[in-house]
Amino acid sequence: MLYFLISNLHKLSLTVHTFPLSLAKVKSILQKIVNAEDEEKRLNFEEDLDELITNVQFANDECDFGMGLELGIDLFCFGDPYLHSHILGILPLAYNLLKRPKYAEIVKFHLANRKKSHNLNTLD
């Protein structure tokens, strides 16, 4: 398990959040999604990712922004263009909630201009 210690700027306290899956499990979910044979299978595999995104939203509601930051960075580092919409929904929000709006701008700009290579995975 990974632990994130994020300074909670709203309450001036510290929040410790445990990410529910290992990096290997997240990578496995993402590989299944991008390598799915057809759209029906892809949508079935996406259910695990949707559950993580829902958990991120709950954590954000509780001013616990580390889970969104971690999942967003995992998706970003995986590098597949199919995941860009998910990245744009998670990572810029995490940076904005952490009062880091310039990082959110950088992520948005980078994804709009990302190299169209087939091997952008940096999770290996």
C-alpha positions, 0 to 999 in steps of 0.5 A, spaced: 500 500 500 502 507 498 501 512 503 500 519 501 501 525 506 497 531 503 497 538 507 490 539 507 490 547 506 483 548 508 483 545 515 491 546 516 491 539 518 494 533 515 491 527 512 493 520 511 490 516 505 491 509 503 490 507 496 486 501 495 490 498 490 497 496 488 500 499 482 501 492 479 493 491 480 492 498 477 496 497 471 493 490 470 486 494 470 489 499 465 492 494 460 485 490 460 482 496 458 486 499 453 487 492 450 480 489 450 478 486 443 471 490 443 467 496 446 463 491 450 469 488 454 472 494 454 466 497 458 466 491 463 473 492 464 472 499 466 468 498 471 474 497 476 476 504 474 470 507 475 469 504 482 476 507 483 474 514 480 468 514 485 472 513 491 476 518 489 470 523 488 468 521 495 475 522 498 475 529 495 469 530 498 472 529 505 478 534 503 482 528 502 486 529 495 491 524 495 487 518 492 486 523 486 493 525 485 495 518 485 490 515 481 491 521 476 499 520 476 498 513 475 493 514 469 498 519 466 504 515 467 500 509 463 500 513 457 495 511 453 490 516 449 484 512 451 485 514 458 486 522 457 479 523 458 479 520 465 486 523 466 483 530 465 477 529 470 482 527 475 489 530 475 487 537 474 482 537 479 487 534 484 492 539 483 487 545 483 484 542 490 491 542 492 492 549 490 497 548 485 493 551 479 499 551 474 500 544 475 493 543 472 494 547 466 501 543 465 497 537 465 491 540 460 497 543 455 501 536 455 495 532 454 493 536 448 500 536 445 502 529 447 506 525 442 502 520 439 507 514 440 505 507 442 509 506 448 508 512 453 508 507 459 512 509 464 509 504 470 514 498 468 
